[in-house]
Every structure is written in structure tokens, then in C-alpha cells.
Amino acid sequence: MSHEKKVELTWHKVADADELPDGRVKTVNVTQGAVTRSFALTHHDGTYGALDNRCPHQGGPLGEGSIENGLLRCPWHGWDYCPLTGKPPGGYDDGVETFPVEARSDGIYIGFEGEPAHKRTVTDVMAETMVNWGVTHVFGMVGHSNLGLADALRRQEQVGKLTFIGIRHEGAAAFAASAFGKLTGDPAACLSIAGPGATNLLTGLWDAKVDRAPVLALTGQVQQQVFGPGAFQELPLKEAFSAVAGFSHLCLPDSNHAELMNLALKSAKVNNNVSHIIFPDDVQTRPAKEGQEAGSPDGRLAPMRITPDDDSIKAAIDLLKKSKRPVIIVGHGARFEMAQIIALAEMLQCPILTTFKGKGLISDAHPCGGGVLGRSGTPIASWCMNESDVLLVFGASFSNHTGITPKKPTIQVDSDRAQLGKFHAIDVPMWGDLGITCGLLAERLRGHATTDQRPEIAERWKIWRAEKQNRLDDTRGKGISSIAVFNAMNRRIPDDAIIAVDVGNNTYSFGRYFEASGKQAVLMSGYLGSIGFGYPAAMGAWCATQVKNRWDKRFEGRPVVCVSGDGGFGQYAWEVNTAVKYGMNITHILLNNGELGKISKEQRAGEWNVWQTSLSNPNIAEYVSNCGGLGIRVEEQSQLDDAIERALAYPGPATVEILTDVELI
């Protein structure tokens, strides 16, 4: 008498009774719980069969094969199997698993055991570690060489601990992650397959690296057994990422997987840099070691609050006490310390100028606000710098585009020692936390008398605003002027908006004409200056506004605005579909002049012929509407305010396409 336990099968309808003709095979999928299984359903000599859809040799989809001479042939390498038993001819032992099939009156059913318990994998451990470190978003594309890792990320999303954004081009994923890091100071991740998917990440990762934004890059890789000879999509990814990633390592079967992810995320956060982990295809689904715990930041991070040494403080105080017309300059690195810096400026009655990357860190309506310094700036800022007798610089990189003069006595404060005196010698380089240093300076300068420069700042703004008003009347009958666009934005864009700007004449005009509230956050591709940054960056920023239940509430629920030209938008225009898919509430202000206008301007300035800068565009507003968003085309200046208001009110991605004059910037 047999005592074998009877296996309980669950039966799933996979086809109608007359759906599959005799002599044919097709792929059928069955979802049970969280698992989807794929089968090759065969019909041969009046009998149905069900085989595992994966060929045991190269993983070919047997359901896409054909039945020839009574045998099911794999579509990838031509190996044959019996369509009913799964056994190959010739007595070989590499057959395919089969499953019970029943032909019922209402259709064809496959039976199999209930959903097997999931066995925790090494990538499960690593995904759990990411969550413990506060990673909330992954941008990327799921593909054949990252499926095991993708499934681990899916499990974290399924329990509400992670959000995955499936993009249309990996470059957009890296830009979105870079913008997330620039805005929040915390890393997001970007995911790609091996080969071209990984190389597509590089531009956005370089943007993060040079602008010092934390990002985690996760790339698939071919199976270990084919390393070296040049398998399909095999590239030496560690070498390819070596220049852009401060941390780049291969995930191996015997790696300490939690610790590998710990180190990657620690490097990204501490060094404000790119970290990269490579996942061979066959390692991703390896079982985790019994009882292996996920990693976390507990005990791994020290407070980054550096106090400058006494000699530096004394030297700075001595220089400032000799000053009557100090000027403070802030860059993007000062974005989390502005309350103390503004208090110091108010005490010294001096201007605060910003780099372009620092635009918006102080309101242009504040008595100490002097606007943007440099090529994208205002004449107010350059006048203030020229009239100064000491420059006090917080968190700025001294880019040549900013043009901080080396001719004035300068105090530079930065928490990154490598940034001090990077381009020229500084009178007083101060290595320290910006907030702590600002507080120490304020304490020791209390009572120091300086010239009240605020009336002069107000007068310079009056002159500049009158000039802007005069330029509003400029027209050549060839489109709307940039100043009119940003004048309308001044009236309509919310005071707390996050604004992602692209590269080109639109960006220069934004820096010059848009007046920031001081509560807005501005994101840009700073040192890299990469065209195409704007729209993916807005996607990353929108994701940061959706993060719930964390200590940082600065960005939750804030409106997101993108400013771009037609050239920049064209780089990642298909990402509108991503924004539609995920319901991203992005208001896109697009200046369409049918040209790479900045390049045309440079050609003219260099006395070159204007050549190959014209663009052929569709009706972009119609394109956005066709994608499922809201597209509004503006051809007259009088339409601007209403169009922007409609776009802001739309609960999803909206683009205001404005036909602008390439000359009126």
C-alpha cells in the first residue's frame, strides 16, 4: 500500500477550447499570488501538453518555437523535444519539465502545485539594505541581465518600501537620480542592463559626479561563465565606470552582500559621489546565507559638522573687521545653511550674491538679495562685487561661468577641503561646516560697523527692473521674447516651486530675468552643462516631493516646474510618457525657437558661419497631448499667463510650448 502524499494541484485556464490548432505551440502565462509562471502549451495529434517555457540550454522560449515532424523545436538553437513528454530524441537526459493538462468543455487547463515559498536571495539582502539606508526611489529599465535584481526591488516596492520608475532611456534615469541627489542630499538609484544600458547611464552619472550629488548605479552583467571572451553585451563595466564612480565593485557569489551595499551607500553619502555595483546575471538569484541580516547605516556615519581651526577663524575675522563693504557669495553647497548666512548678511548690511547653481537661495526681493553673479546673472550682482572690499564665499565652486574675481581679498568656506583654493590662491581658506562657521563669524563680528549697502542694492534693482520693463516692448514679429516668458513666470510660478532648468539660451535668460522667491529650489546641470537635463531632472524632483514619513519634509507636495528649450527637450522627449504613466504633476515651460540658439549665438560671436543649428520640430503641444498629458501652444504674449495657470492647475504632466524669437533673449 502506497503512503505517498497526494500532491494538491491548482488548475488554471490558459486557452479557450478551440484556440490552439493541432500542430501548434504557444506561450501561456499564469499568475498565482506574486509569481507569474510561463509555459509552452502544445497541441499535437489531438492531445495537449504543457512544458516549462524555458529551454534548459540557453533559456530560449519554447512557446515561440514550432512543431516539426512531431517534435517541438527550440527557436534559439534548434534542439528538439517531444511536445507531450518534454524528452529529447536520442536518449539524452536534458529534457524539459512537463505539467498536467486537461481539455475541458470551456477551455484548456494546466495544473501545478501552489505557489512555492520564496527563497531569499543575495539581491533581496541588498535591496533590503538599500531601504534601510533610506533609498526611496529607483529609476531604470528592467531587462534580461538584471531580472533577478529587478525582482528583489519589486518585492520591496510590493511592501511599500521602495518606488520604481520605469523610464524610456537609461540616460534619463541617471539624470533623474542626479537631480534627486542634488535636491535632497540623499541618493536615489538608477538601474540598467549590461552593455548599452549601462553605458547609457554615464552622462547622467558624470553630471552627478561633477556637481557632487550622491547616486547609486546598479548595472546588470553577463553570467560569470562567459566573462572574458566577449559574450553578447559583455563590456568591462568596472573599467568603464572607473572614472565616474568613486566606488565601483562586482557582486560575486561569496561577497558579503549586505556589507557591499553598506559601503556603496556610505561612499555615495559621505563623498557626495557616484557608487556603482555590478551584478552578474547568475549571481542575482543565488540564495542568501542562512540568517544573513540586511545592512543599515547604524554606527556607520558620523556627524559631518566640522569646526574650522582657530587660526583660520582669526584670519577671517581680522580681514572682515578691516572691511567696510563686504559681499557674501553663496553657491549650491550653501543650500542647507541659508538661514544663518542671511542672518549674517543682515547683521553686516551687505549683499548676498549667488552663483547660477545657487539661484533662489535668497529672495530677489530681500533687502540683501543681489541676484545671480556671472554669465547667467544680473548687472546688480556684478556691480556689488566690483564695489566690494572683501568677498566671503560659502559653498561655491569658483566656476569660470560665475566669474568670482581673484582681485579682491577672499575668504572661502567649504566642508570639502579639496574645493578650497581650487582655481586660484585664497587669502583665507576655511575648512568647516558652513553653518557652524557662519555662526562663529557672526558671534565675533557682532557690533562691527560696516557701510549699509542695502539702499544701493535697492537702487540697482530699480535700475535693472526699469531696463527689463523697457525690453518687454521689444518685438521683431518672429516670436515672443524670453523676457516676456520669464516675466509671466514671475507672476505665476508658485513661491515654493522646485524648478529644473535645462541648458541653452533659455537657461541664461532664466538666470537673468526670473526673480526668485527665496523659497524655491533650482536644479541644473552645473559643471557638466548637459543639454537634456531638464525634463528627467523634473521627474527626479517630483519623486522627491512624493516621499512620505521621513524626517525631511522640505519637499513634500511642492509643485515641480521644468524650463527647457526645444533642443534640450528633444533629447528625452519620450519621457513625457513616463511622466504620464506615473501621474507626475510637472509643469513644463518650453521655449521653442526652432534652433540651437546658444550655439548660433556662439558661432556669430566667433565670426563663424551659423551652420547646422536649425531644428525640425513637430507641434510639441500636440505631441504632449497625444502622450496623454496637457499640451498648450502659445503664439502671442497675451496668452502667457492663462497658459501657465492652466498648466499649473492640470493634475499631471503639462507642457506650455511657447514660440519664441531666437534673437530676443
C-alpha positions in Angstrom: 0.0 0.0 0.0 1.4 3.4 -1.0 1.8 6.0 1.6 3.0 8.8 -0.8 1.3 12.1 0.0 -1.0 13.2 -2.7 0.0 16.4 -4.4 -2.7 19.0 -4.5 -2.8 20.8 -7.8 -4.4 24.1 -8.6 -5.8 24.3 -12.1 -5.6 27.4 -14.3 -7.4 28.1 -17.6 -4.8 29.1 -20.2 -6.7 28.9 -23.5 -10.2 28.5 -25.0 -11.2 25.1 -26.2 -10.6 25.8 -29.9 -7.9 28.4 -29.6 -4.8 26.4 -30.4 -4.9 24.4 -33.7 -3.4 20.9 -33.9 0.4 21.0 -34.7 0.9 24.4 -33.0 2.6 25.7 -29.8 2.1 29.0 -27.9 3.3 30.7 -24.8 0.8 31.0 -21.9 1.4 32.7 -18.6 -0.2 32.0 -15.3 -0.1 34.4 -12.3 -0.5 32.9 -8.9 -0.1 35.2 -6.0 3.1 37.2 -6.5 4.5 34.7 -9.0 4.0 34.5 -12.8 4.9 31.2 -14.5 5.4 30.7 -18.2 4.5 27.5 -20.1 4.7 26.2 -23.7 1.3 24.9 -24.5 1.4 22.3 -27.3 -1.3 20.6 -29.4 -0.1 17.5 -31.2 -2.1 14.6 -32.7 -5.2 15.8 -30.8 -3.5 15.9 -27.4 -2.5 18.9 -25.4 0.8 19.2 -23.5 2.4 21.8 -21.2 6.1 22.2 -20.9 8.3 24.7 -18.9 8.7 27.5 -21.3 12.4 27.8 -20.7 14.7 25.7 -22.7 17.3 24.2 -20.3 20.3 25.1 -22.6 20.1 28.9 -23.3 16.8 29.7 -21.8 15.0 30.0 -25.2 11.2 30.5 -25.1 9.9 27.2 -26.3 6.4 28.7 -26.8 7.9 30.7 -29.7 9.2 27.5 -31.4 7.4 25.2 -33.8 6.3 21.6 -34.1 8.2 19.9 -36.9 7.9 16.2 -37.7 6.2 15.6 -34.4 8.9 17.4 -32.3 8.9 20.8 -30.6 12.0 22.7 -31.8 13.6 25.4 -29.7 13.6 28.7 -31.6 17.1 29.7 -30.3 19.3 26.8 -31.0 17.1 24.1 -32.7 17.1 21.4 -30.1 14.1 19.1 -30.3 11.7 17.8 -27.6 8.6 15.7 -27.6 5.8 18.2 -27.3 3.9 16.0 -24.8 6.7 14.4 -22.7 9.4 17.0 -22.9 12.0 14.4 -23.7 14.6 14.9 -26.5 15.0 12.2 -29.1 18.2 10.1 -29.0 18.0 9.2 -25.3 19.6 12.4 -24.0 18.8 13.4 -20.4 18.3 17.2 -20.9 14.5 17.2 -21.1 12.0 19.8 -20.1 9.7 19.6 -17.2 6.1 18.9 -18.1 2.8 19.7 -16.3 -0.7 18.1 -16.2 -3.1 19.4 -18.8 -6.9 18.9 -19.0 -9.1 19.7 -22.0 -12.4 20.7 -20.6 -15.6 21.9 -22.3 -14.8 25.6 -21.5 -11.1 25.5 -22.3 -7.6 24.1 -21.7 -6.3 24.0 -18.1 -2.8 23.5 -16.7 -2.4 22.1 -13.1 0.6 22.7 -10.8 1.4 22.9 -7.2 0.6 26.0 -5.2 3.0 29.0 -5.1 6.3 27.9 -3.7 7.8 29.8 -0.8 10.2 32.5 -2.0 13.8 31.7 -1.1 15.6 34.9 0.0 18.4 35.8 -2.5 21.6 37.9 -2.2 19.8 40.7 -4.1 17.0 40.5 -1.6 19.5 41.2 1.1 21.0 44.1 -0.9 17.6 45.6 -1.7 16.6 45.5 2.0 19.9 47.2 2.8 19.1 50.0 0.3 15.8 50.5 2.0 17.5 50.6 5.4 19.8 53.4 4.2 16.8 55.5 3.1 16.8 54.8 -0.6 13.2 55.5 -1.7 13.4 55.6 -5.5 15.0 53.6 -8.3 14.9 54.9 -11.9 15.6 52.5 -14.6 14.8 49.9 -17.2 14.2 46.2 -16.4 16.0 43.9 -18.9 17.4 40.5 -19.5 20.6 40.8 -17.5 19.1 42.4 -14.3 15.9 40.4 -13.9 16.9 38.8 -10.6 17.9 42.2 -9.1 14.7 43.7 -10.5 12.6 41.1 -8.8 14.3 41.9 -5.5 13.4 45.6 -6.0 9.9 44.6 -6.9 9.5 42.8 -3.6 10.5 46.0 -1.7 8.0 48.0 -3.8 5.3 45.5 -3.2 5.5 46.1 0.6 5.6 49.9 0.1 9.2 50.5 1.0 10.5 51.5 -2.5 9.3 53.1 -5.6 10.5 52.0 -9.1 10.1 54.4 -12.0 10.4 52.7 -15.4 11.9 55.2 -17.8 12.3 55.1 -21.6 16.0 55.8 -21.8 18.7 55.0 -19.2 20.2 58.4 -19.6 17.0 59.9 -18.2 17.2 57.5 -15.2 20.7 58.8 -14.3 19.7 62.4 -14.7 16.6 61.9 -12.5 18.7 60.2 -9.8 21.3 63.0 -10.1 18.6 65.7 -9.6 17.1 63.8 -6.7 20.5 63.8 -5.0 21.1 67.5 -5.7 17.8 68.4 -4.3 17.7 66.3 -1.1 21.3 65.4 -0.4 20.3 61.7 -0.4 21.0 59.1 -3.0 18.4 57.6 -5.4 19.4 54.6 -7.5 19.4 54.0 -11.3 19.1 50.6 -12.8 20.3 49.2 -16.2 21.2 46.0 -18.0 24.7 45.2 -19.1 26.4 46.6 -22.1 24.5 49.5 -23.8 22.1 50.0 -20.9 25.0 50.6 -18.6 26.8 52.9 -20.9 23.7 55.0 -21.4 23.8 55.9 -17.7 27.2 57.5 -18.0 26.3 61.1 -19.0 23.8 61.5 -16.1 26.3 59.9 -13.7 29.0 62.4 -14.8 26.5 65.1 -14.1 26.1 63.8 -10.6 29.8 63.4 -10.1 30.9 66.9 -11.1 28.0 68.5 -9.2 28.8 66.4 -6.2 25.4 64.6 -5.9 25.1 61.2 -4.3 23.8 58.5 -6.7 23.7 54.7 -6.6 24.1 53.0 -10.0 23.1 49.3 -10.3 24.0 47.5 -13.5 23.4 44.0 -14.7 26.2 42.0 -16.3 26.5 38.8 -18.3 26.9 35.5 -16.5 30.3 34.8 -14.9 30.9 31.7 -17.0 31.2 33.9 -20.2 33.4 36.7 -18.7 36.3 37.5 -21.0 35.7 36.1 -24.5 33.3 38.9 -25.5 29.8 37.5 -24.9 26.7 39.3 -26.1 26.5 42.7 -24.4 29.6 42.0 -22.3 31.6 45.1 -21.5 34.3 45.7 -18.8 31.9 47.7 -16.7 34.2 48.2 -13.7 36.8 49.8 -16.1 34.1 51.7 -18.0 32.8 53.2 -14.7 36.2 53.7 -13.0 36.5 57.4 -13.8 32.9 58.4 -12.9 32.3 56.2 -9.8 34.1 56.8 -6.5 33.1 53.2 -5.6 32.7 50.5 -8.2 32.7 46.8 -7.4 31.5 43.5 -8.7 28.9 41.5 -6.7 30.3 38.0 -6.5 28.7 34.8 -5.1 30.7 34.8 -1.9 30.7 38.6 -1.4 29.5 39.9 1.9 26.4 41.3 0.1 25.0 43.4 2.9 28.4 45.0 3.5 29.0 45.6 -0.2 25.8 47.7 -0.3 26.6 49.3 3.0 29.9 50.5 1.6 28.4 51.7 -1.7 25.8 53.8 0.0 28.2 55.1 2.6 30.6 56.2 -0.1 27.8 57.9 -2.0 26.6 59.9 1.0 29.9 60.7 2.7 31.7 61.7 -0.5 28.7 63.1 -2.5 29.7 60.9 -5.4 28.6 58.0 -7.6 28.7 54.5 -6.3 28.3 51.5 -8.7 27.6 47.8 -8.2 27.8 45.3 -11.0 25.5 42.2 -10.8 26.4 39.2 -12.9 23.2 37.6 -14.1 23.8 34.2 -12.4 24.7 35.8 -9.0 21.5 37.8 -8.7 19.3 34.8 -7.7 21.8 33.0 -5.5 20.3 32.0 -2.2 21.3 34.3 0.7 23.2 32.8 3.5 21.0 31.4 6.3 20.2 34.1 8.7 22.0 36.9 6.9 20.8 40.3 8.0 20.4 43.3 5.8 22.8 46.2 6.3 22.0 49.6 7.7 23.6 53.0 8.4 23.6 52.4 12.2 27.0 53.1 13.5 28.4 53.8 10.1 28.1 57.5 9.7 29.5 60.3 11.9 28.1 63.8 12.0 29.6 66.0 9.3 29.9 69.1 11.4 33.5 70.3 11.0 34.6 73.4 13.0 37.3 75.5 11.4 40.6 75.8 13.2 41.2 78.9 15.4 43.9 80.3 13.1 41.5 80.3 10.1 38.8 82.0 12.2 41.2 84.7 13.5 42.4 85.4 9.9 38.9 85.7 8.6 37.8 88.0 11.5 40.9 90.2 11.0 40.1 90.6 7.3 36.4 91.2 7.8 37.0 93.8 10.6 39.0 95.8 8.1 36.2 95.7 5.7 33.5 98.4 5.2 31.9 96.8 2.0 31.9 93.0 2.4 30.0 90.9 0.0 28.8 87.4 0.6 28.7 84.9 -2.3 26.8 81.6 -2.0 26.8 78.5 -4.2 24.7 75.4 -4.3 26.7 73.9 -1.4 25.2 76.5 0.9 21.6 75.4 0.2 21.0 73.8 3.6 22.6 76.7 5.7 20.9 79.8 4.3 19.1 80.9 7.4 22.3 81.6 9.2 24.0 83.1 6.2 21.1 85.5 5.6 21.3 86.5 9.3 25.0 87.3 9.0 24.3 89.4 5.9 21.6 91.3 7.7 24.0 92.0 10.5 26.7 93.2 8.1 24.1 95.1 6.0 25.8 93.6 2.9 24.6 91.9 -0.3 24.3 88.2 -0.8 25.1 87.2 -4.4 24.6 83.7 -5.7 26.2 81.5 -8.3 23.8 80.3 -11.0 23.7 76.9 -9.3 22.8 78.8 -6.1 20.0 80.8 -7.7 17.0 81.1 -5.5 18.8 80.6 -2.2 17.8 84.2 -1.2 14.8 86.1 -2.4 15.5 88.7 -5.0 13.0 90.9 -3.0 15.1 90.6 0.2 17.0 93.8 1.0 20.3 91.9 0.9 19.5 89.9 -2.3 21.8 90.8 -5.1 20.9 88.3 -7.7 23.0 85.9 -9.8 26.7 86.6 -10.5 28.3 85.6 -13.8 27.2 84.9 -17.4 23.7 83.9 -16.4 23.3 86.8 -13.9 22.3 90.3 -13.4 24.2 93.6 -13.5 23.2 94.1 -9.8 25.4 91.2 -8.7 28.5 92.2 -10.8 28.2 95.8 -9.6 28.1 94.7 -6.0 31.2 92.5 -6.4 33.1 95.3 -8.2 32.3 97.7 -5.3 33.3 95.3 -2.6 36.4 95.3 -0.4 36.2 91.6 0.8 34.4 88.6 -0.6 33.1 86.0 1.8 32.2 82.8 -0.2 30.2 79.9 1.1 29.8 76.6 -0.8 30.7 77.9 -4.3 33.0 76.3 -6.8 34.5 79.4 -8.4 33.4 78.3 -11.9 34.6 80.4 -14.7 31.0 80.9 -15.6 30.4 82.6 -12.3 33.4 84.8 -12.6 34.3 85.4 -8.9 37.1 87.9 -9.2 40.5 86.9 -7.8 41.4 90.5 -7.4 39.5 91.1 -4.2 40.6 89.8 -0.7 38.6 86.5 -0.3 37.5 84.2 2.5 36.3 80.8 1.2 34.3 78.4 3.4 33.7 74.8 2.3 33.2 71.4 4.0 35.1 69.8 1.2 38.8 70.5 1.7 39.6 69.8 -2.0 37.4 72.8 -3.1 39.4 75.3 -1.1 41.6 77.4 -3.4 40.8 75.0 -6.3 41.3 77.6 -9.1 43.4 80.2 -7.5 45.0 81.0 -4.2 42.6 82.3 -1.5 43.5 84.7 1.2 41.7 82.7 3.9 40.6 79.2 3.1 38.4 77.8 5.8 37.7 74.1 6.1 34.5 73.8 8.1 30.7 73.2 8.2 29.1 76.3 6.6 26.5 76.7 9.3 29.0 76.4 12.2 31.5 78.7 10.5 28.8 81.3 9.8 27.7 81.2 13.4 31.3 81.7 14.7 31.8 84.6 12.3 28.6 86.3 13.4 29.4 85.9 17.0 32.8 87.6 16.7 31.7 90.3 14.3 28.8 91.5 16.4 29.0 95.3 16.7 31.4 95.7 13.8 30.3 98.7 11.8 30.0 98.4 8.0 28.5 100.5 5.3 24.8 99.9 4.9 24.7 98.7 1.3 21.0 97.8 1.2 19.9 101.2 -0.2 22.4 100.8 -3.0 21.1 97.2 -3.7 17.6 98.6 -3.9 18.7 101.3 -6.3 20.4 98.8 -8.6 17.3 96.6 -8.6 15.2 99.7 -9.5 17.5 100.4 -12.5 17.5 96.8 -13.6 13.7 96.4 -13.4 13.2 99.5 -15.4 15.6 98.1 -18.0 13.6 94.8 -18.1 10.4 96.7 -18.5 11.8 98.5 -21.5 12.8 95.2 -23.1 9.3 93.8 -22.7 8.2 96.0 -25.7 10.9 94.5 -28.0 9.5 92.6 -30.9 10.6 91.6 -34.4 7.3 89.8 -35.3 9.2 86.4 -35.1 8.1 85.2 -31.8 7.8 86.1 -28.1 10.8 87.4 -26.2 12.4 85.4 -23.4 12.0 88.3 -21.0 8.2 88.2 -21.6 8.2 84.5 -20.8 10.1 84.9 -17.5 8.1 88.0 -16.6 5.0 85.9 -16.8 6.7 83.2 -14.8 7.5 85.8 -12.1 3.8 86.4 -11.8 2.5 82.8 -11.9 5.1 80.3 -10.7 4.4 79.3 -7.0 6.8 80.7 -4.4 7.7 77.2 -3.2 8.2 75.6 -6.6 11.1 73.3 -7.4 12.4 74.4 -10.8 14.6 72.2 -13.0 16.2 74.1 -15.9 17.9 72.8 -19.0 20.9 74.1 -20.9 20.8 76.8 -23.6 19.7 80.4 -24.1 16.6 79.6 -22.1 18.8 78.9 -19.1 20.8 82.1 -19.4 17.5 84.1 -19.7 16.1 82.3 -16.7 19.1 83.3 -14.6 18.9 86.9 -15.8 15.1 87.6 -15.8 13.4 85.3 -13.4 13.2 86.7 -9.9 13.3 84.0 -7.2 11.2 84.0 -4.1 13.9 82.6 -1.8 11.7 79.6 -1.1 12.1 77.9 -4.5 14.7 75.3 -5.3 16.5 75.5 -8.6 18.2 72.4 -10.2 20.5 72.4 -13.1 23.4 70.6 -14.8 26.1 72.8 -13.4 29.6 71.8 -14.2 28.7 69.3 -16.9 26.2 71.7 -18.6 24.4 68.8 -20.3 21.6 69.6 -22.7 18.6 67.4 -21.9 18.9 67.5 -18.2 15.7 69.5 -17.5 12.8 67.1 -18.1 14.4 64.0 -16.4 15.5 66.2 -13.5 11.9 67.4 -13.1 10.9 63.7 -12.9 13.5 63.1 -10.2 12.4 66.2 -8.3 8.7 65.2 -8.5 9.7 61.8 -6.9 11.3 63.7 -4.1 8.0 65.5 -3.4 6.3 62.2 -3.0 8.4 60.8 -0.2 6.3 60.3 2.9 7.0 59.6 6.5 10.6 60.8 6.7 12.2 63.5 8.8 12.9 65.7 5.8 9.6 67.5 4.9 11.2 70.3 2.9 10.0 69.0 -0.5 6.8 67.1 0.3 3.9 68.1 -2.0 5.7 71.0 -3.6 5.0 72.0 -7.3 7.6 71.0 -9.9 8.4 73.2 -12.9 10.7 72.4 -15.8 12.2 75.1 -18.1 13.8 74.0 -21.3 14.3 74.8 -24.9 13.2 72.7 -27.8 16.7 71.4 -28.3 17.0 70.2 -24.7 13.6 68.7 -24.6 14.3 66.8 -27.8 16.9 64.7 -26.0 14.4 63.0 -23.8 11.0 63.9 -25.2 9.8 60.4 -24.9 10.0 60.7 -21.1 6.7 62.5 -21.3 5.2 59.1 -21.5 7.0 58.1 -18.3 5.5 61.2 -16.6 2.0 60.3 -17.8 2.4 56.7 -16.7 3.2 57.6 -13.1 0.9 60.7 -12.9 3.8 63.1 -12.4 2.5 66.6 -11.9 5.2 68.5 -13.8 4.6 71.9 -15.4 6.9 72.3 -18.4 7.7 75.8 -19.8 9.2 75.1 -23.2 10.8 77.9 -25.2 10.6 76.8 -28.9 12.7 78.9 -31.3 13.4 76.1 -33.8 17.1 76.4 -33.2 20.0 75.5 -31.0 20.1 79.2 -30.2 23.0 79.3 -27.9 25.2 77.6 -30.4 24.1 80.0 -33.2 25.0 82.9 -30.9 28.4 81.5 -30.2 29.0 81.0 -34.0 28.1 84.6 -34.6 30.3 85.8 -31.7 33.3 83.8 -33.1 32.6 85.2 -36.6 31.8 81.7 -37.8 29.0 80.9 -40.2 25.8 79.9 -38.5 25.6 76.2 -39.5 23.6 73.1 -38.6 21.8 74.7 -35.6 18.3 74.8 -37.1 15.8 72.2 -35.7 12.8 70.5 -37.3 10.2 70.1 -34.6 6.6 68.7 -34.5 3.9 70.6 -32.8 5.2 69.8 -29.4 2.0 70.7 -27.5 0.1 68.3 -29.7 2.7 65.6 -29.1 2.4 66.0 -25.3 -1.4 65.8 -25.6 -1.1 62.7 -27.7 1.0 61.1 -25.0 -1.8 61.7 -22.5 -0.6 65.0 -20.9 -1.8 68.5 -21.5 -0.1 70.5 -24.3 -0.8 74.2 -24.8 0.8 76.2 -27.6 1.4 79.9 -27.1 1.9 82.2 -30.1 1.0 85.6 -28.6 2.5 87.3 -25.5 -1.0 88.0 -24.2 -1.7 84.2 -23.9 1.2 83.5 -21.5 -0.4 84.0 -18.1 -3.5 82.0 -18.9 -1.5 79.1 -20.4 0.8 78.9 -17.4 -2.1 79.0 -15.0 -3.9 76.2 -16.9 -0.7 74.1 -16.9 -0.2 74.6 -13.2 -3.7 73.6 -12.4 -3.5 70.4 -14.5 -3.1 67.3 -12.3 -0.4 65.6 -14.4 2.3 66.5 -16.9 1.6 69.7 -18.8 3.7 71.5 -21.3 3.4 75.1 -22.4 5.1 75.3 -25.7 6.0 79.0 -26.4 7.1 80.1 -29.8 9.9 82.5 -29.1 12.3 84.7 -31.0 15.8 83.3 -31.1 17.3 86.8 -31.1 15.3 88.3 -28.2 17.0 86.5 -25.3 
